[in-house]
Amino acid sequence: MYSIGEKIYTKKNHACGKNEWEVKRIGADIKLVCTNCQREIMLPKRELDKKIIKKD
């Protein structure tokens, strides 16, 4: 389960070089914001579950 404000780390780095994201919105899709460059993405929960390595 994800919660707003939680930090998530992905297996692959983002184009900016960081792999740390912050959860901003939860719904049918989960909105993430890169903690380095502030890029926002939205992913379905099932897809996100496959891409993360750990949560804080």
Rosetta constraint file for C-alpha pairs under 8 A:
AtomPair CA 2 CA 6 HARMONIC 7.12 0.50
AtomPair CA 2 CA 23 HARMONIC 7.61 0.50
AtomPair CA 2 CA 26 HARMONIC 7.58 0.50
AtomPair CA 3 CA 23 HARMONIC 6.86 0.50
AtomPair CA 3 CA 26 HARMONIC 7.42 0.50
AtomPair CA 4 CA 22 HARMONIC 7.79 0.50
AtomPair CA 4 CA 23 HARMONIC 5.12 0.50
AtomPair CA 4 CA 24 HARMONIC 5.37 0.50
AtomPair CA 4 CA 25 HARMONIC 6.23 0.50
AtomPair CA 4 CA 26 HARMONIC 7.14 0.50
AtomPair CA 5 CA 22 HARMONIC 5.80 0.50
AtomPair CA 5 CA 23 HARMONIC 5.25 0.50
AtomPair CA 5 CA 24 HARMONIC 6.16 0.50
AtomPair CA 6 CA 22 HARMONIC 5.63 0.50
AtomPair CA 6 CA 23 HARMONIC 5.49 0.50
AtomPair CA 6 CA 55 HARMONIC 7.36 0.50
AtomPair CA 6 CA 56 HARMONIC 6.48 0.50
AtomPair CA 7 CA 20 HARMONIC 6.70 0.50
AtomPair CA 7 CA 21 HARMONIC 5.64 0.50
AtomPair CA 7 CA 22 HARMONIC 4.63 0.50
AtomPair CA 7 CA 23 HARMONIC 6.58 0.50
AtomPair CA 7 CA 55 HARMONIC 5.92 0.50
AtomPair CA 7 CA 56 HARMONIC 5.39 0.50
AtomPair CA 8 CA 20 HARMONIC 5.80 0.50
AtomPair CA 8 CA 21 HARMONIC 5.11 0.50
AtomPair CA 8 CA 22 HARMONIC 6.11 0.50
AtomPair CA 8 CA 23 HARMONIC 7.40 0.50
AtomPair CA 8 CA 52 HARMONIC 6.82 0.50
AtomPair CA 8 CA 53 HARMONIC 7.91 0.50
AtomPair CA 8 CA 54 HARMONIC 6.23 0.50
AtomPair CA 8 CA 55 HARMONIC 4.66 0.50
AtomPair CA 8 CA 56 HARMONIC 6.56 0.50
AtomPair CA 9 CA 19 HARMONIC 5.43 0.50
AtomPair CA 9 CA 20 HARMONIC 4.67 0.50
AtomPair CA 9 CA 21 HARMONIC 6.23 0.50
AtomPair CA 9 CA 52 HARMONIC 5.65 0.50
AtomPair CA 9 CA 53 HARMONIC 5.81 0.50
AtomPair CA 9 CA 54 HARMONIC 5.51 0.50
AtomPair CA 9 CA 55 HARMONIC 6.29 0.50
AtomPair CA 10 CA 19 HARMONIC 5.31 0.50
AtomPair CA 10 CA 20 HARMONIC 6.75 0.50
AtomPair CA 10 CA 21 HARMONIC 7.84 0.50
AtomPair CA 10 CA 51 HARMONIC 5.55 0.50
AtomPair CA 10 CA 52 HARMONIC 4.14 0.50
AtomPair CA 10 CA 53 HARMONIC 5.51 0.50
AtomPair CA 10 CA 54 HARMONIC 7.42 0.50
AtomPair CA 11 CA 19 HARMONIC 7.25 0.50
AtomPair CA 11 CA 51 HARMONIC 5.87 0.50
AtomPair CA 11 CA 52 HARMONIC 5.71 0.50
AtomPair CA 11 CA 53 HARMONIC 5.68 0.50
AtomPair CA 12 CA 19 HARMONIC 6.46 0.50
AtomPair CA 12 CA 51 HARMONIC 7.75 0.50
AtomPair CA 13 CA 17 HARMONIC 5.46 0.50
AtomPair CA 13 CA 18 HARMONIC 5.25 0.50
AtomPair CA 13 CA 19 HARMONIC 4.41 0.50
AtomPair CA 14 CA 18 HARMONIC 5.56 0.50
AtomPair CA 14 CA 19 HARMONIC 5.72 0.50
AtomPair CA 14 CA 34 HARMONIC 7.94 0.50
AtomPair CA 16 CA 36 HARMONIC 7.30 0.50
AtomPair CA 16 CA 37 HARMONIC 6.72 0.50
AtomPair CA 18 CA 34 HARMONIC 7.70 0.50
AtomPair CA 18 CA 35 HARMONIC 7.79 0.50
AtomPair CA 18 CA 36 HARMONIC 6.52 0.50
AtomPair CA 19 CA 34 HARMONIC 7.72 0.50
AtomPair CA 20 CA 34 HARMONIC 6.26 0.50
AtomPair CA 20 CA 35 HARMONIC 5.98 0.50
AtomPair CA 20 CA 36 HARMONIC 7.80 0.50
AtomPair CA 21 CA 32 HARMONIC 5.93 0.50
AtomPair CA 21 CA 33 HARMONIC 5.40 0.50
AtomPair CA 21 CA 34 HARMONIC 4.53 0.50
AtomPair CA 21 CA 35 HARMONIC 5.49 0.50
AtomPair CA 22 CA 32 HARMONIC 5.46 0.50
AtomPair CA 22 CA 33 HARMONIC 5.25 0.50
AtomPair CA 22 CA 34 HARMONIC 6.50 0.50
AtomPair CA 22 CA 35 HARMONIC 6.56 0.50
AtomPair CA 23 CA 30 HARMONIC 7.16 0.50
AtomPair CA 23 CA 31 HARMONIC 6.00 0.50
AtomPair CA 23 CA 32 HARMONIC 4.71 0.50
AtomPair CA 23 CA 33 HARMONIC 6.61 0.50
AtomPair CA 24 CA 30 HARMONIC 7.63 0.50
AtomPair CA 24 CA 31 HARMONIC 5.42 0.50
AtomPair CA 24 CA 32 HARMONIC 5.68 0.50
AtomPair CA 24 CA 33 HARMONIC 6.82 0.50
AtomPair CA 25 CA 30 HARMONIC 5.69 0.50
AtomPair CA 25 CA 31 HARMONIC 4.89 0.50
AtomPair CA 25 CA 32 HARMONIC 7.34 0.50
AtomPair CA 26 CA 30 HARMONIC 4.79 0.50
AtomPair CA 26 CA 31 HARMONIC 6.57 0.50
AtomPair CA 28 CA 44 HARMONIC 6.55 0.50
AtomPair CA 28 CA 45 HARMONIC 7.49 0.50
AtomPair CA 29 CA 42 HARMONIC 5.95 0.50
AtomPair CA 29 CA 43 HARMONIC 5.25 0.50
AtomPair CA 29 CA 44 HARMONIC 4.37 0.50
AtomPair CA 29 CA 45 HARMONIC 6.16 0.50
AtomPair CA 30 CA 42 HARMONIC 5.40 0.50
AtomPair CA 30 CA 43 HARMONIC 5.36 0.50
AtomPair CA 30 CA 44 HARMONIC 6.06 0.50
AtomPair CA 30 CA 45 HARMONIC 6.29 0.50
AtomPair CA 31 CA 40 HARMONIC 6.89 0.50
AtomPair CA 31 CA 41 HARMONIC 5.72 0.50
AtomPair CA 31 CA 42 HARMONIC 4.33 0.50
AtomPair CA 31 CA 43 HARMONIC 6.62 0.50
AtomPair CA 32 CA 40 HARMONIC 5.64 0.50
AtomPair CA 32 CA 41 HARMONIC 5.34 0.50
AtomPair CA 32 CA 42 HARMONIC 6.15 0.50
AtomPair CA 32 CA 43 HARMONIC 7.97 0.50
AtomPair CA 33 CA 38 HARMONIC 5.51 0.50
AtomPair CA 33 CA 39 HARMONIC 5.53 0.50
AtomPair CA 33 CA 40 HARMONIC 4.45 0.50
AtomPair CA 33 CA 41 HARMONIC 6.49 0.50
AtomPair CA 34 CA 38 HARMONIC 4.78 0.50
AtomPair CA 34 CA 39 HARMONIC 5.33 0.50
AtomPair CA 34 CA 40 HARMONIC 6.57 0.50
AtomPair CA 43 CA 47 HARMONIC 6.47 0.50
AtomPair CA 43 CA 48 HARMONIC 6.10 0.50
AtomPair CA 44 CA 48 HARMONIC 6.28 0.50
AtomPair CA 45 CA 49 HARMONIC 6.08 0.50
AtomPair CA 46 CA 50 HARMONIC 6.82 0.50
AtomPair CA 47 CA 51 HARMONIC 6.69 0.50
AtomPair CA 48 CA 52 HARMONIC 6.38 0.50
